Amino acid sequence: MSLNTLTRNAVEQIRESVGNPLSETEIAAVTKIIDDALINAVNQSTKKCTDAAVVCCGHEADLAHKIAEDVERARYALIGNLMSMR
């Protein structure tokens, strides 16, 4: 499931759970909050995965470095996709 879909589903659940209908401004604010939270979660997960790869590979630091670079490229692509949603 894409992050865009996750964001839309979360916003829809929020709209259904509140008693009053949300204005377009409120929907935009909620969408930005969710997008920012997803970006933060991706960044934290990426850092943890990169750190784990370095620890696991130990003496094979070159391999860990290559894995970290691949993860970093994927993270930049994901953030680029998220930014284009705005």
N, C-alpha and C positions, 0 to 999 in steps of 0.2 A: 504494500500500500504506500502510495507516495505521501510526502509530507504535506503537500497541498490538500490531498484528500483528508488526511488526519486533521488538518486545521479546519477545513470546512465542516467535518463531522463534529468537531469539538464546539465550533461556533453554533451549529444547529442544536446541539444538546443544551448549550447554555440558553439559547433563545427559547427552547421548549421548557426549560426549568424555571425561568423567571416569570413572575406573574404578569408584568406589563410588557408589551411589545418593545423591542429595542429600536432605537432610531438608527439611521444609517451611520451617523457619527459614532454611536456606541458600538455598533457592529464593527466598524473600522478599527476602533480602539481595542476591542476584544481580539480581533484578528491579529493586530500587531503584537499584542501581549503574548498570544499563543505562538506566533512566528518566532518572537524573541526567545521564548522558553524552549522551543524546539532547537533553535540555533545553539543556545547555551547547552542543552542536553547533548547535542551532537559534538560540540567542542569538548565537553568533559569526557564523553565516551571515547572520543578519538585520543585524547591525552592518556587516558587509562590504558587503552589498547596499545598505544605506542610504548608506554612505559613497561607494560607487561611483555611486549615483544623484545624489548631490550634486555629485560631481566632474564627471560627464558632462553634467549640465544647466547647470552654471556660471552663466551669466547668467539662466537660467530657474530661479532658486532657488525661486520659488513652486511651480513644477511639482515640483521635487525634494522640497520640503517636503510636498506632497500625497502623493507616492509614499511618502515615509518614514512618513507617518502611516498609510497603508494597510498598509504592511509591519508597522508596530508593532501595529496592530489584529489583523492575522493572527497575529502572534507571541503576543499575549495570549490569543487564542482557542485556539491550539495548546497553550500552557502550561496553560490551564484544562482542556482535554481530557486532557492528561497527568496533571494533578493528580487528576482524577476517576477515573483508572485505579487509583490507590493504594488 
